[in-house]
Amino acid sequence: MTHRNIKVAATVVVLVGAFMGLLYSTLQDGVEYYKHVDEVMVNPHQWQDKRLQLHGFVVPGSIEVKQSTLEWKFKVQNNGHIVDASYKGSVPDNFTSPGAEVVLKGRLTSDGFHTDPAGIMAKCPSKYEEAKKVG
C-alpha cells in the first residue's frame, strides 16, 4: 500500500466513525418507548430516566390537583401494577372520568412518572364507541 492509499483509508475510517457516532447519539436522544404500566413496573429500574409513552388507566379516587398551580398527582394502573404520576398543566376533559384510559409522555424516576408538558392523552371511553355502533 502506498502512502496515499493509507491516507485515504484513514480518512474513510475517521469519517465513517464520526458518522456512526453522530447517528448513535441522535438516535439515543430520539428513542421513545411505548409501554403499559405493568410492563414497566415489573422492573422499574430498567426504565428509569428513559423517554416513555406509558399506557394505563387512572386509578379512581387517586387524582389530586392544586388549582392555583395546576399541579396534578394521580395513580395509573394496568393489570394490578400501579405507578404514581405527576403533571403540570391543563388536562383533557375525559381525564377525570373514573378509570380513564391514558397515555402519558415523560420519564420514570425513583419517585414516580413525571409527565411532560402537554404529555397527557386521554382515550375516549368505550361507552362512546358502543353508542356509535348502536345509533
PLY file of the C-alpha trace (Angstrom):
ply
format ascii 1.0
element vertex 135
property float x
property float y
property float z
element edge 134
property int vertex1
property int vertex2
end_header
0.00 0.00 0.00
1.26 3.43 -0.86
1.35 6.40 1.46
-1.56 7.98 -0.43
-3.76 4.87 -0.04
-3.06 4.82 3.70
-4.20 8.47 3.97
-7.38 7.75 2.02
-8.14 4.67 4.13
-7.51 6.59 7.38
-9.78 9.44 6.21
-12.56 7.00 5.33
-12.26 5.27 8.72
-12.40 8.62 10.57
-15.40 9.86 8.55
-17.35 6.60 8.95
-16.58 6.56 12.68
-17.72 10.17 13.09
-20.91 9.48 11.11
-21.72 6.38 13.18
-21.09 8.27 16.43
-23.37 11.10 15.33
-26.06 8.67 14.21
-25.89 6.76 17.51
-26.11 9.89 19.69
-29.00 11.28 17.64
-30.99 8.06 17.85
-30.36 7.71 21.60
-31.95 11.11 22.26
-34.91 10.45 19.97
-35.88 6.96 21.18
-39.20 6.81 22.99
-40.66 3.51 24.18
-44.41 2.75 24.26
-45.11 0.54 27.26
-48.01 -0.46 29.51
-47.74 0.23 33.25
-47.43 -3.47 34.11
-44.57 -3.92 31.61
-42.62 -1.06 33.19
-43.36 -1.75 36.86
-42.16 -5.37 36.68
-38.62 -3.93 36.53
-38.82 -0.14 37.02
-35.03 0.34 37.31
-34.65 -0.79 33.69
-36.93 2.08 32.54
-35.79 4.91 34.82
-34.87 8.14 33.03
-35.78 6.76 29.59
-38.32 8.53 27.41
-41.60 6.63 27.63
-45.15 6.71 26.45
-46.87 5.00 29.35
-50.30 3.44 28.78
-52.71 2.66 31.60
-55.86 3.60 33.46
-56.25 6.35 36.06
-57.00 4.80 39.46
-60.42 6.10 40.55
-60.18 8.49 43.51
-56.42 9.00 43.13
-56.50 12.39 41.39
-55.29 15.37 43.42
-54.91 18.85 41.91
-53.66 22.19 43.20
-55.96 24.55 41.28
-53.66 27.56 41.83
-50.70 25.89 40.10
-52.46 23.18 38.03
-50.17 20.55 39.56
-51.74 17.11 39.23
-50.83 13.96 41.15
-52.56 10.68 40.38
-52.02 6.95 40.05
-52.08 4.95 36.84
-52.56 1.17 36.76
-52.70 -1.78 34.43
-53.11 -5.46 35.32
-52.61 -4.84 39.04
-49.43 -2.76 38.72
-49.62 0.89 39.82
-47.32 3.89 39.34
-47.57 7.37 40.87
-47.68 10.09 38.22
-47.43 13.86 38.20
-48.24 16.54 35.65
-48.39 20.32 35.50
-50.88 21.96 33.15
-54.42 21.50 31.91
-55.72 18.01 31.29
-58.19 16.67 28.70
-61.85 16.71 29.75
-62.23 12.93 29.93
-59.06 12.55 32.05
-61.09 12.87 35.26
-63.62 10.18 34.26
-63.43 7.17 36.61
-60.88 4.72 35.23
-59.94 6.93 32.27
-57.60 5.28 29.77
-54.50 7.46 29.29
-51.16 7.60 27.53
-48.56 9.72 29.34
-45.37 11.02 27.72
-42.44 11.60 30.04
-39.87 9.84 32.21
-39.98 7.38 35.08
-37.92 8.44 38.09
-37.43 6.94 41.55
-40.42 8.97 42.85
-42.86 8.17 40.02
-43.67 9.08 36.44
-43.11 12.73 35.51
-45.30 13.69 32.57
-44.03 16.21 30.00
-45.93 19.47 29.31
-48.89 18.59 27.04
-47.95 14.93 27.63
-51.37 13.54 28.58
-53.62 11.93 26.02
-56.89 10.56 27.38
-58.51 7.98 25.16
-62.25 8.08 24.54
-64.12 5.69 26.83
-65.54 2.59 25.16
-69.08 3.70 26.07
-68.82 6.30 23.26
-67.75 3.63 20.79
-70.74 1.43 21.76
-73.12 4.38 21.39
-71.88 4.91 17.83
-72.45 1.23 16.96
-76.00 1.25 18.39
-77.02 4.59 16.79
0 1
1 2
2 3
3 4
4 5
5 6
6 7
7 8
8 9
9 10
10 11
11 12
12 13
13 14
14 15
15 16
16 17
17 18
18 19
19 20
20 21
21 22
22 23
23 24
24 25
25 26
26 27
27 28
28 29
29 30
30 31
31 32
32 33
33 34
34 35
35 36
36 37
37 38
38 39
39 40
40 41
41 42
42 43
43 44
44 45
45 46
46 47
47 48
48 49
49 50
50 51
51 52
52 53
53 54
54 55
55 56
56 57
57 58
58 59
59 60
60 61
61 62
62 63
63 64
64 65
65 66
66 67
67 68
68 69
69 70
70 71
71 72
72 73
73 74
74 75
75 76
76 77
77 78
78 79
79 80
80 81
81 82
82 83
83 84
84 85
85 86
86 87
87 88
88 89
89 90
90 91
91 92
92 93
93 94
94 95
95 96
96 97
97 98
98 99
99 100
100 101
101 102
102 103
103 104
104 105
105 106
106 107
107 108
108 109
109 110
110 111
111 112
112 113
113 114
114 115
115 116
116 117
117 118
118 119
119 120
120 121
121 122
122 123
123 124
124 125
125 126
126 127
127 128
128 129
129 130
130 131
131 132
132 133
133 134
